[in-house]
Amino acid sequence: MSLLEHLSELRYRLILSLLALGAGTVISLVFAREIFQLLLLPVGGGTVIALNPTETIVVYFKVSILSGLVLAMPVILYQFIRFLAPGLTPREKRYLYLLVPAASLSFALGVVFAASVILPFAVNYLQGFLSDVVTQTWAISPYIDFVVTFLLAMGLVFETPLVIFFLAKIGIVTPAFLSHYRRHAIVLIAVIAAVITPTPDPFNMMLVMLPLWGLYEVGILLARFAR
């Protein structure tokens, strides 16, 4: 394919991805109120306020778009793979197509784990920090940005075993290489956990770090089957 043909193909795949995102957003608009209430569950009895007249409307559509992105993720991943397909061998294509449903499931598991396990602990910690000095009243837009960014980050992190499997399948990494550099990987995992953990306390950092370490070990196991 020439450069212009590659650009044309890229434009076509981007259009299909945007259409999938649009369809997912329209579906999410129907359930945006329920999704919004789920995102507010960690706050419990805390107060969340809007600071300007349009803030609730903006947050409503923001939640819908981000939920639509989650729904459209399988289609977006598929379009990405179709764009890469001409440069791959038949064997590599086969494994990439198998990874699409697995990647979607892994992303969903990461979001669910973060929302049900880590986020409640994190929000509870933040609400209690200096609570005897400061009255906690959160603005809705920064809170939703905080929650959604964290959930999306954890969803992406849960793709780690599949990424390792694919890299092992095409020969970039090996189980021996991954095992040899395990200690380096653990240090890197600790740094990543410190960055994406929404609180500075070591307990919540460990809640993030231990699953990441476990995902790395699962990736090594999958890499053994990739040979």
Secondary structure by P-SEA (a helix, b strand, c coil): ccaaaaaaaaaaaaaaaaaaaaaaaaaaaaaaaaaaaaaacccccbbbbbcccaaaaaaaaaaaaaaaaaaaaaaaaaaaaaaacccccaaaaaaaaaaaaaaaaaaaaaaaaaacccaaaaaaaaaacccccbbbbbbaaaaaaaaaaaaaaaaaaaaaaaaaaaaaaaccccaaaaaaaaaaaaaaaaaaaaaacccccaaaaaaaaaaaaaaaaaaaaaaaaac
